[in-house]
């Protein structure tokens, strides 16, 4: 897990109901995941949302993977 990559995922209680978004934009992690799940390619997503960067999509995937299986804290 790359901390600098995950820093692209922001949570602001005043934005999108406090749900995780990409770099403070009003595009949620779930929005990108749903696009990918429906078959959209990285290139298509980046074309439709020109403010996004390729690294944002990887951050979304890494964030989702971590949420699905969080690692226990080291002792």
Jmol script that loads the backbone (N, CA, C; Angstrom):
load data "model"
ATOM      1  N   UNK A   1       0.846  -1.175   0.000  1.00  0.00           N
ATOM      2  CA  UNK A   1       0.000   0.000   0.000  1.00  0.00           C
ATOM      3  C   UNK A   1       0.885   1.229   0.000  1.00  0.00           C
ATOM      4  N   UNK A   2       0.602   2.148  -0.911  1.00  0.00           N
ATOM      5  CA  UNK A   2       1.375   3.370  -1.003  1.00  0.00           C
ATOM      6  C   UNK A   2       0.617   4.510  -0.327  1.00  0.00           C
ATOM      7  N   UNK A   3       1.204   5.077   0.715  1.00  0.00           N
ATOM      8  CA  UNK A   3       0.544   6.156   1.448  1.00  0.00           C
ATOM      9  C   UNK A   3       0.323   7.371   0.553  1.00  0.00           C
ATOM     10  N   UNK A   4       1.292   7.670  -0.328  1.00  0.00           N
ATOM     11  CA  UNK A   4       1.140   8.838  -1.200  1.00  0.00           C
ATOM     12  C   UNK A   4      -0.014   8.632  -2.187  1.00  0.00           C
ATOM     13  N   UNK A   5      -0.208   7.401  -2.619  1.00  0.00           N
ATOM     14  CA  UNK A   5      -1.327   7.115  -3.522  1.00  0.00           C
ATOM     15  C   UNK A   5      -2.646   7.243  -2.774  1.00  0.00           C
ATOM     16  N   UNK A   6      -2.717   6.699  -1.579  1.00  0.00           N
ATOM     17  CA  UNK A   6      -3.958   6.764  -0.807  1.00  0.00           C
ATOM     18  C   UNK A   6      -4.277   8.179  -0.356  1.00  0.00           C
ATOM     19  N   UNK A   7      -3.291   9.060  -0.348  1.00  0.00           N
ATOM     20  CA  UNK A   7      -3.545  10.460   0.000  1.00  0.00           C
ATOM     21  C   UNK A   7      -4.436  11.130  -1.042  1.00  0.00           C
ATOM     22  N   UNK A   8      -4.579  10.523  -2.205  1.00  0.00           N
ATOM     23  CA  UNK A   8      -5.467  11.044  -3.239  1.00  0.00           C
ATOM     24  C   UNK A   8      -6.934  10.849  -2.881  1.00  0.00           C
ATOM     25  N   UNK A   9      -7.203   9.979  -1.923  1.00  0.00           N
ATOM     26  CA  UNK A   9      -8.574   9.728  -1.486  1.00  0.00           C
ATOM     27  C   UNK A   9      -8.843  10.622  -0.283  1.00  0.00           C
ATOM     28  N   UNK A  10      -9.860  11.470  -0.411  1.00  0.00           N
ATOM     29  CA  UNK A  10     -10.171  12.431   0.643  1.00  0.00           C
ATOM     30  C   UNK A  10     -11.559  12.168   1.204  1.00  0.00           C
ATOM     31  N   UNK A  11     -11.710  12.495   2.468  1.00  0.00           N
ATOM     32  CA  UNK A  11     -13.003  12.374   3.134  1.00  0.00           C
ATOM     33  C   UNK A  11     -13.272  13.703   3.829  1.00  0.00           C
ATOM     34  N   UNK A  12     -14.369  14.328   3.436  1.00  0.00           N
ATOM     35  CA  UNK A  12     -14.770  15.605   4.011  1.00  0.00           C
ATOM     36  C   UNK A  12     -16.241  15.499   4.389  1.00  0.00           C
ATOM     37  N   UNK A  13     -16.558  15.643   5.666  1.00  0.00           N
ATOM     38  CA  UNK A  13     -17.954  15.514   6.087  1.00  0.00           C
ATOM     39  C   UNK A  13     -18.908  16.474   5.368  1.00  0.00           C
ATOM     40  N   UNK A  14     -18.373  17.552   4.814  1.00  0.00           N
ATOM     41  CA  UNK A  14     -19.203  18.546   4.127  1.00  0.00           C
ATOM     42  C   UNK A  14     -19.350  18.258   2.632  1.00  0.00           C
ATOM     43  N   UNK A  15     -18.743  17.177   2.171  1.00  0.00           N
ATOM     44  CA  UNK A  15     -18.764  16.868   0.737  1.00  0.00           C
ATOM     45  C   UNK A  15     -19.225  15.436   0.522  1.00  0.00           C
ATOM     46  N   UNK A  16     -20.199  15.263  -0.339  1.00  0.00           N
ATOM     47  CA  UNK A  16     -20.708  13.928  -0.709  1.00  0.00           C
ATOM     48  C   UNK A  16     -21.074  13.088   0.510  1.00  0.00           C
ATOM     49  N   UNK A  17     -21.628  13.742   1.517  1.00  0.00           N
ATOM     50  CA  UNK A  17     -22.063  13.018   2.712  1.00  0.00           C
ATOM     51  C   UNK A  17     -20.936  12.369   3.480  1.00  0.00           C
ATOM     52  N   UNK A  18     -19.729  12.872   3.310  1.00  0.00           N
ATOM     53  CA  UNK A  18     -18.588  12.315   4.025  1.00  0.00           C
ATOM     54  C   UNK A  18     -18.029  11.047   3.407  1.00  0.00           C
ATOM     55  N   UNK A  19     -18.525  10.697   2.226  1.00  0.00           N
ATOM     56  CA  UNK A  19     -18.016   9.496   1.562  1.00  0.00           C
ATOM     57  C   UNK A  19     -16.689   9.792   0.880  1.00  0.00           C
ATOM     58  N   UNK A  20     -15.833   8.794   0.727  1.00  0.00           N
ATOM     59  CA  UNK A  20     -14.524   8.991   0.120  1.00  0.00           C
ATOM     60  C   UNK A  20     -14.624   9.488  -1.318  1.00  0.00           C
ATOM     61  N   UNK A  21     -13.847  10.515  -1.612  1.00  0.00           N
ATOM     62  CA  UNK A  21     -13.811  11.122  -2.943  1.00  0.00           C
ATOM     63  C   UNK A  21     -12.378  11.138  -3.454  1.00  0.00           C
ATOM     64  N   UNK A  22     -12.230  11.523  -4.704  1.00  0.00           N
ATOM     65  CA  UNK A  22     -10.905  11.589  -5.320  1.00  0.00           C
ATOM     66  C   UNK A  22     -10.411  13.033  -5.282  1.00  0.00           C
ATOM     67  N   UNK A  23      -9.320  13.248  -4.591  1.00  0.00           N
ATOM     68  CA  UNK A  23      -8.606  14.525  -4.502  1.00  0.00           C
ATOM     69  C   UNK A  23      -9.507  15.728  -4.255  1.00  0.00           C
ATOM     70  N   UNK A  24     -10.529  15.555  -3.434  1.00  0.00           N
ATOM     71  CA  UNK A  24     -11.392  16.665  -3.083  1.00  0.00           C
ATOM     72  C   UNK A  24     -12.426  17.024  -4.132  1.00  0.00           C
ATOM     73  N   UNK A  25     -12.406  16.335  -5.256  1.00  0.00           N
ATOM     74  CA  UNK A  25     -13.439  16.544  -6.269  1.00  0.00           C
ATOM     75  C   UNK A  25     -14.706  15.834  -5.833  1.00  0.00           C
ATOM     76  N   UNK A  26     -15.803  16.209  -6.418  1.00  0.00           N
ATOM     77  CA  UNK A  26     -17.086  15.582  -6.082  1.00  0.00           C
ATOM     78  C   UNK A  26     -17.322  14.338  -6.941  1.00  0.00           C
ATOM     79  N   UNK A  27     -16.298  13.518  -7.020  1.00  0.00           N
ATOM     80  CA  UNK A  27     -16.448  12.208  -7.646  1.00  0.00           C
ATOM     81  C   UNK A  27     -16.010  11.185  -6.604  1.00  0.00           C
ATOM     82  N   UNK A  28     -16.950  10.335  -6.259  1.00  0.00           N
ATOM     83  CA  UNK A  28     -16.713   9.395  -5.168  1.00  0.00           C
ATOM     84  C   UNK A  28     -15.926   8.168  -5.639  1.00  0.00           C
ATOM     85  N   UNK A  29     -15.292   7.536  -4.690  1.00  0.00           N
ATOM     86  CA  UNK A  29     -14.595   6.275  -4.959  1.00  0.00           C
ATOM     87  C   UNK A  29     -15.577   5.297  -5.589  1.00  0.00           C
ATOM     88  N   UNK A  30     -16.788   5.242  -5.056  1.00  0.00           N
ATOM     89  CA  UNK A  30     -17.778   4.297  -5.597  1.00  0.00           C
ATOM     90  C   UNK A  30     -18.155   4.629  -7.037  1.00  0.00           C
ATOM     91  N   UNK A  31     -18.134   5.898  -7.407  1.00  0.00           N
ATOM     92  CA  UNK A  31     -18.444   6.270  -8.792  1.00  0.00           C
ATOM     93  C   UNK A  31     -17.435   5.639  -9.753  1.00  0.00           C
ATOM     94  N   UNK A  32     -16.164   5.741  -9.406  1.00  0.00           N
ATOM     95  CA  UNK A  32     -15.110   5.175 -10.259  1.00  0.00           C
ATOM     96  C   UNK A  32     -15.206   3.650 -10.267  1.00  0.00           C
ATOM     97  N   UNK A  33     -15.446   3.061  -9.100  1.00  0.00           N
ATOM     98  CA  UNK A  33     -15.569   1.598  -9.039  1.00  0.00           C
ATOM     99  C   UNK A  33     -16.737   1.101  -9.879  1.00  0.00           C
ATOM    100  N   UNK A  34     -17.845   1.817  -9.845  1.00  0.00           N
ATOM    101  CA  UNK A  34     -19.006   1.411 -10.647  1.00  0.00           C
ATOM    102  C   UNK A  34     -18.714   1.531 -12.140  1.00  0.00           C
ATOM    103  N   UNK A  35     -17.996   2.569 -12.525  1.00  0.00           N
ATOM    104  CA  UNK A  35     -17.612   2.701 -13.938  1.00  0.00           C
ATOM    105  C   UNK A  35     -16.733   1.533 -14.370  1.00  0.00           C
ATOM    106  N   UNK A  36     -15.749   1.200 -13.549  1.00  0.00           N
ATOM    107  CA  UNK A  36     -14.866   0.075 -13.867  1.00  0.00           C
ATOM    108  C   UNK A  36     -15.643  -1.236 -13.915  1.00  0.00           C
ATOM    109  N   UNK A  37     -16.550  -1.425 -12.963  1.00  0.00           N
ATOM    110  CA  UNK A  37     -17.342  -2.659 -12.914  1.00  0.00           C
ATOM    111  C   UNK A  37     -18.260  -2.790 -14.121  1.00  0.00           C
ATOM    112  N   UNK A  38     -18.675  -1.662 -14.680  1.00  0.00           N
ATOM    113  CA  UNK A  38     -19.554  -1.715 -15.848  1.00  0.00           C
ATOM    114  C   UNK A  38     -18.774  -1.883 -17.149  1.00  0.00           C
ATOM    115  N   UNK A  39     -17.450  -1.940 -17.040  1.00  0.00           N
ATOM    116  CA  UNK A  39     -16.634  -2.212 -18.214  1.00  0.00           C
ATOM    117  C   UNK A  39     -15.898  -1.020 -18.786  1.00  0.00           C
ATOM    118  N   UNK A  40     -16.022   0.140 -18.169  1.00  0.00           N
ATOM    119  CA  UNK A  40     -15.296   1.312 -18.665  1.00  0.00           C
ATOM    120  C   UNK A  40     -13.793   1.101 -18.497  1.00  0.00           C
ATOM    121  N   UNK A  41     -13.043   1.527 -19.479  1.00  0.00           N
ATOM    122  CA  UNK A  41     -11.587   1.436 -19.399  1.00  0.00           C
ATOM    123  C   UNK A  41     -11.037   2.679 -18.711  1.00  0.00           C
ATOM    124  N   UNK A  42      -9.772   2.578 -18.305  1.00  0.00           N
ATOM    125  CA  UNK A  42      -9.116   3.743 -17.703  1.00  0.00           C
ATOM    126  C   UNK A  42      -9.168   4.914 -18.683  1.00  0.00           C
ATOM    127  N   UNK A  43      -8.882   4.644 -19.941  1.00  0.00           N
ATOM    128  CA  UNK A  43      -8.864   5.705 -20.957  1.00  0.00           C
ATOM    129  C   UNK A  43     -10.231   6.360 -21.090  1.00  0.00           C
ATOM    130  N   UNK A  44     -11.295   5.573 -21.046  1.00  0.00           N
ATOM    131  CA  UNK A  44     -12.639   6.134 -21.151  1.00  0.00           C
ATOM    132  C   UNK A  44     -12.971   7.012 -19.948  1.00  0.00           C
ATOM    133  N   UNK A  45     -12.604   6.553 -18.771  1.00  0.00           N
ATOM    134  CA  UNK A  45     -12.861   7.329 -17.558  1.00  0.00           C
ATOM    135  C   UNK A  45     -12.082   8.647 -17.604  1.00  0.00           C
ATOM    136  N   UNK A  46     -10.838   8.574 -17.986  1.00  0.00           N
ATOM    137  CA  UNK A  46     -10.016   9.783 -18.049  1.00  0.00           C
ATOM    138  C   UNK A  46     -10.521  10.751 -19.111  1.00  0.00           C
ATOM    139  N   UNK A  47     -11.069  10.236 -20.192  1.00  0.00           N
ATOM    140  CA  UNK A  47     -11.640  11.097 -21.241  1.00  0.00           C
ATOM    141  C   UNK A  47     -12.920  11.770 -20.755  1.00  0.00           C
ATOM    142  N   UNK A  48     -13.724  11.036 -20.004  1.00  0.00           N
ATOM    143  CA  UNK A  48     -14.986  11.580 -19.502  1.00  0.00           C
ATOM    144  C   UNK A  48     -14.796  12.542 -18.328  1.00  0.00           C
ATOM    145  N   UNK A  49     -13.719  12.358 -17.586  1.00  0.00           N
ATOM    146  CA  UNK A  49     -13.423  13.187 -16.414  1.00  0.00           C
ATOM    147  C   UNK A  49     -11.995  13.710 -16.542  1.00  0.00           C
ATOM    148  N   UNK A  50     -11.795  14.747 -17.359  1.00  0.00           N
ATOM    149  CA  UNK A  50     -10.440  15.211 -17.673  1.00  0.00           C
ATOM    150  C   UNK A  50      -9.648  15.731 -16.475  1.00  0.00           C
ATOM    151  N   UNK A  51     -10.318  16.025 -15.382  1.00  0.00           N
ATOM    152  CA  UNK A  51      -9.605  16.482 -14.187  1.00  0.00           C
ATOM    153  C   UNK A  51      -8.954  15.323 -13.434  1.00  0.00           C
ATOM    154  N   UNK A  52      -9.351  14.093 -13.758  1.00  0.00           N
ATOM    155  CA  UNK A  52      -8.741  12.920 -13.120  1.00  0.00           C
ATOM    156  C   UNK A  52      -7.415  12.572 -13.779  1.00  0.00           C
ATOM    157  N   UNK A  53      -6.580  11.905 -13.013  1.00  0.00           N
ATOM    158  CA  UNK A  53      -5.302  11.395 -13.507  1.00  0.00           C
ATOM    159  C   UNK A  53      -5.310   9.879 -13.365  1.00  0.00           C
ATOM    160  N   UNK A  54      -4.510   9.232 -14.157  1.00  0.00           N
ATOM    161  CA  UNK A  54      -4.433   7.773 -14.111  1.00  0.00           C
ATOM    162  C   UNK A  54      -4.151   7.272 -12.695  1.00  0.00           C
ATOM    163  N   UNK A  55      -3.305   7.973 -11.989  1.00  0.00           N
ATOM    164  CA  UNK A  55      -2.953   7.572 -10.622  1.00  0.00           C
ATOM    165  C   UNK A  55      -4.174   7.615  -9.695  1.00  0.00           C
ATOM    166  N   UNK A  56      -5.147   8.466 -10.015  1.00  0.00           N
ATOM    167  CA  UNK A  56      -6.382   8.517  -9.219  1.00  0.00           C
ATOM    168  C   UNK A  56      -7.143   7.197  -9.301  1.00  0.00           C
ATOM    169  N   UNK A  57      -7.192   6.622 -10.478  1.00  0.00           N
ATOM    170  CA  UNK A  57      -7.906   5.350 -10.650  1.00  0.00           C
ATOM    171  C   UNK A  57      -7.203   4.247  -9.865  1.00  0.00           C
ATOM    172  N   UNK A  58      -5.885   4.236  -9.908  1.00  0.00           N
ATOM    173  CA  UNK A  58      -5.145   3.242  -9.123  1.00  0.00           C
ATOM    174  C   UNK A  58      -5.347   3.471  -7.626  1.00  0.00           C
ATOM    175  N   UNK A  59      -5.453   4.724  -7.220  1.00  0.00           N
ATOM    176  CA  UNK A  59      -5.706   5.032  -5.810  1.00  0.00           C
ATOM    177  C   UNK A  59      -7.068   4.498  -5.383  1.00  0.00           C
ATOM    178  N   UNK A  60      -8.068   4.656  -6.241  1.00  0.00           N
ATOM    179  CA  UNK A  60      -9.407   4.137  -5.955  1.00  0.00           C
ATOM    180  C   UNK A  60      -9.361   2.617  -5.778  1.00  0.00           C
ATOM    181  N   UNK A  61      -8.670   1.946  -6.671  1.00  0.00           N
ATOM    182  CA  UNK A  61      -8.582   0.484  -6.584  1.00  0.00           C
ATOM    183  C   UNK A  61      -7.843   0.049  -5.321  1.00  0.00           C
ATOM    184  N   UNK A  62      -6.761   0.733  -5.012  1.00  0.00           N
ATOM    185  CA  UNK A  62      -6.002   0.377  -3.812  1.00  0.00           C
ATOM    186  C   UNK A  62      -6.828   0.651  -2.548  1.00  0.00           C
ATOM    187  N   UNK A  63      -7.541   1.755  -2.543  1.00  0.00           N
ATOM    188  CA  UNK A  63      -8.391   2.091  -1.403  1.00  0.00           C
ATOM    189  C   UNK A  63      -9.471   1.020  -1.227  1.00  0.00           C
ATOM    190  N   UNK A  64     -10.107   0.629  -2.314  1.00  0.00           N
ATOM    191  CA  UNK A  64     -11.155  -0.393  -2.249  1.00  0.00           C
ATOM    192  C   UNK A  64     -10.595  -1.728  -1.770  1.00  0.00           C
ATOM    193  N   UNK A  65      -9.426  -2.083  -2.245  1.00  0.00           N
ATOM    194  CA  UNK A  65      -8.809  -3.342  -1.815  1.00  0.00           C
ATOM    195  C   UNK A  65      -8.517  -3.310  -0.317  1.00  0.00           C
ATOM    196  N   UNK A  66      -8.026  -2.185   0.152  1.00  0.00           N
ATOM    197  CA  UNK A  66      -7.730  -2.061   1.582  1.00  0.00           C
ATOM    198  C   UNK A  66      -9.013  -2.131   2.411  1.00  0.00           C
ATOM    199  N   UNK A  67     -10.071  -1.467   1.943  1.00  0.00           N
ATOM    200  CA  UNK A  67     -11.336  -1.486   2.665  1.00  0.00           C
ATOM    201  C   UNK A  67     -11.940  -2.893   2.714  1.00  0.00           C
ATOM    202  N   UNK A  68     -11.714  -3.655   1.657  1.00  0.00           N
ATOM    203  CA  UNK A  68     -12.259  -5.003   1.590  1.00  0.00           C
ATOM    204  C   UNK A  68     -11.533  -5.970   2.534  1.00  0.00           C
ATOM    205  N   UNK A  69     -10.264  -5.669   2.811  1.00  0.00           N
ATOM    206  CA  UNK A  69      -9.466  -6.567   3.650  1.00  0.00           C
ATOM    207  C   UNK A  69      -8.427  -5.750   4.408  1.00  0.00           C
ATOM    208  N   UNK A  70      -8.883  -4.963   5.403  1.00  0.00           N
ATOM    209  CA  UNK A  70      -7.929  -4.124   6.147  1.00  0.00           C
ATOM    210  C   UNK A  70      -6.925  -4.981   6.909  1.00  0.00           C
ATOM    211  N   UNK A  71      -5.727  -4.518   6.918  1.00  0.00           N
ATOM    212  CA  UNK A  71      -4.663  -5.234   7.610  1.00  0.00           C
ATOM    213  C   UNK A  71      -4.692  -4.872   9.095  1.00  0.00           C
ATOM    214  N   UNK A  72      -4.491  -5.850   9.964  1.00  0.00           N
ATOM    215  CA  UNK A  72      -4.461  -5.535  11.409  1.00  0.00           C
ATOM    216  C   UNK A  72      -3.246  -4.675  11.722  1.00  0.00           C
ATOM    217  N   UNK A  73      -3.377  -3.876  12.748  1.00  0.00           N
ATOM    218  CA  UNK A  73      -2.269  -3.023  13.177  1.00  0.00           C
ATOM    219  C   UNK A  73      -1.119  -3.880  13.684  1.00  0.00           C
ATOM    220  N   UNK A  74       0.077  -3.447  13.394  1.00  0.00           N
ATOM    221  CA  UNK A  74       1.269  -4.171  13.859  1.00  0.00           C
ATOM    222  C   UNK A  74       1.421  -3.983  15.363  1.00  0.00           C
ATOM    223  N   UNK A  75       1.939  -5.020  16.006  1.00  0.00           N
ATOM    224  CA  UNK A  75       2.157  -4.952  17.462  1.00  0.00           C
ATOM    225  C   UNK A  75       3.596  -4.679  17.732  1.00  0.00           C
TER     226      UNK A  75
END
end "model"
wireframe off; spacefill off
backbone 0.3
color backbone group
